[in-house]
Amino acid sequence: MLEKVYGGAVFGVSSTTITIEVNVAKGAGYHLVGLPDSAIKESSYRISAALKNNSYKMPRKKITINMAPADMRKEGSAYDLGIAIGILAASSQISISNLSEYIIMGELSLDGSLQPIKGSLPIAIKAREEGFKGLIVPIQNVKEAGVVNNLNVYGVENIKQAIDHLEGKELIKAEEINTREFFYDSLNNFDFDFAEVKGQENIKRCLEIAAAGGHNVIMVGPPGSGKTMLAKRIPSILPPMSLQEALETTKIHSVAGKNTQNGLVTTRPFRSPHHTISDVALVGGGSYPQPGEISLSHNGVLFLDELPEFKKNVLEVMRQPLEDREVTISRAKFTITYPASFMLVASMNPSPSGYFNDPDKALVSSPFEMQRYLSKVSGPLLDRIDIHIEVTPVPFEKLSEERKGESSKLIRERVIKARQVQVKRFIENDNVHYNAQMGPKQISEHCSLSDEGKSLIKTAMDKLGLSARAYDRILKVSKTISDLEGKPTIENQHIAEAIQYRSLDREGWLG
């Protein structure tokens, strides 16, 4: 007897419907075809034990299972539940008349209980697109898949519960999530606040500008000056995510298996990989491609602490994603693209000892050692970082103050206003949404300078030894400063402030 069950395969951040055809006939053997990977091939052992432990049996006949389309590689153990139900239906142990109305996914344990799967959100979106009435997933995935409206999502704890629902013996209530209400209620949940930071007013100002224009930023300072503490608070001043951004971000985390029980990702991600990370783990890839850290930080912040300690090849592979805001992974038979639009925040010591710009510490590194250390960060990578800021330790007088600093809420309000100005400015351009994304065309159109302003930049470049690559960066940051102040044009004081944020381009840093 032949039965068809439906599942979903995730490629990139989208899903494809898979038809699981199960035929039970006279003979003996278990044949699984359709390009399954090792995890799927091993499913017969899990399914056999799960059925036996739930008062069912594995048919002693010839079982042939085809996963169509047969030319598409399938991976993972998420097809266990669908295959098991197909075997039971094809061997007449259960009677289900509406199997074609469901997508069924779940990894079986030997006792029949279900383990969470990856990619339940894109699978749910595809199920709705193709007109399926219901999606059956493990209970751990139900909140994530439940954000998709106009689709009944059922969370089950074990195979018996799924079968009872499908046979109509004990119906499960579909998960109901008011996506918009849940989204807006969760927008302002932050663990860190700038009010907790003592002193460092100039650094807070710099990070406010970076957040307002979406600029990449690098902080240079000795150990203990507060670089990591400041970086962790940047998401709290970024504009809140739109519902569309939240869905995009959740899909990526769903595919990576990072968001099985939390539903919608409503706050901007903050990812901080260790400097021992490999290039594949950072940008994504592998034999079965998975999103890397730069995609997991999509619509959020990627923080690289101790930047020169990262392997040079790891840093260099980031150059193209920083420019294109997506990463493409190519294999012989397919190509996958993951979104990677993130704000890069990096930190580094100014010298191997860490105390080059600390007024209270002696310089113990030779000029050669400093040059070798700083040259680990390549010019092309720095070329994609708009703001460089020096961070110095906070004096005791500031640390001992009881007065709190300005809260993230107030800073965020100014950032949102500046972003709104930029959204209106670039409303007719689909590829540019904020100042950091401006190309030469937008810079010439929106960053015009007076003769006095041009003279100021020329003087700064000559006297401070700024490189040519600093010019466009100064213009972009100047425009963001003018947006924060509500000024329609770039004024001299905006240029002067922006020039301060190019310290690594000056002579004596990277040469």
Beta strands, then each sheet from edge to edge (+ up, - down):
strand 1: 2-11
strand 2: 14-25
strand 3: 29-33
strand 4: 62-68
strand 5: 102-104
strand 6: 107-108
strand 7: 114-115
strand 8: 134-138
strand 9: 152-156
strand 10: 217-220
strand 11: 270-271
strand 12: 284-285
strand 13: 290-291
strand 14: 301-304
strand 15: 326-330
strand 16: 335-339
strand 17: 343-348
strand 18: 387-390
sheet 1: 1+ 2- 4+ 3+
sheet 2: 5+ 8+ 9+
sheet 3: 6+ 7-
sheet 4: 11+ 14+ 17+ 10+ 18+
sheet 5: 12+ 13-
sheet 6: 15+ 16-
end
